[in-house]
Amino acid sequence: MSGTPVVTRFAPSPTGFLHIGGARTAL
């Protein structure tokens, strides 16, 4: 569930590329 806040933070992603990059950085 710890990934939920991270996704919400990087939610504003039109292409979704930033979403993957943000999640990877958080990991």
C-alpha positions in Angstrom: 0.0 0.0 0.0 3.0 2.2 0.4 3.1 2.6 -3.4 -0.4 4.2 -3.4 0.8 7.6 -2.2 3.7 7.5 -4.7 1.3 6.9 -7.6 -0.9 9.7 -6.4 2.0 12.0 -6.3 3.0 11.2 -9.8 -0.6 10.9 -10.9 -0.4 14.0 -13.2 1.1 12.1 -16.1 -0.4 12.5 -19.5 1.9 10.1 -21.2 2.4 7.8 -18.2 6.2 7.8 -18.8 6.8 10.0 -15.8 4.6 7.7 -13.7 6.9 4.7 -14.5 10.1 6.9 -13.9 8.7 8.3 -10.7 7.8 4.9 -9.3 11.2 3.5 -10.3 13.0 6.4 -8.5 10.9 5.9 -5.4 11.8 2.2 -5.4 
